Amino acid sequence: MGAYNNLAGYARLRDRMYALFPRLKERAIRWRAP
């Protein structure tokens, strides 16, 4: 279950970064778009 905990922690950290940097979220969405 260690991998699941790491994934959850990463998602939480990512959400926190997106909350702090809204433009980073826009860039990430644009970068992930095919």
N, C-alpha and C positions, 0 to 999 in steps of 0.2 A: 504493500500500500504506500510505500515511500514515493513511488513515481506519481501516484495520485495526489499526494500531499504537495509534492513539488509543483505539479501542474496547477493545483488550486492556488498555491502561493504566487505563482507566476501570473495567473489571471488577476489575482487581487492587486499585485504590484502594477500590472499593466493598466488596470482600471484607475488606480491611484494616479499614475503618470498621465493618463488621458484627462483625468479631472484637473490636474495641475496645468497641463499643456493641451488645450483644445485643438490647437493647430497640429500637434503631433498626431492626434487621432485622425484628422482629415488627411494628413500625409500618409498615414498607415493604410487607411481605407483605399486611397488612390493607388498606393503601391501594390496592395494585394489584388486590386481589380485586374482581371485578365486582359 
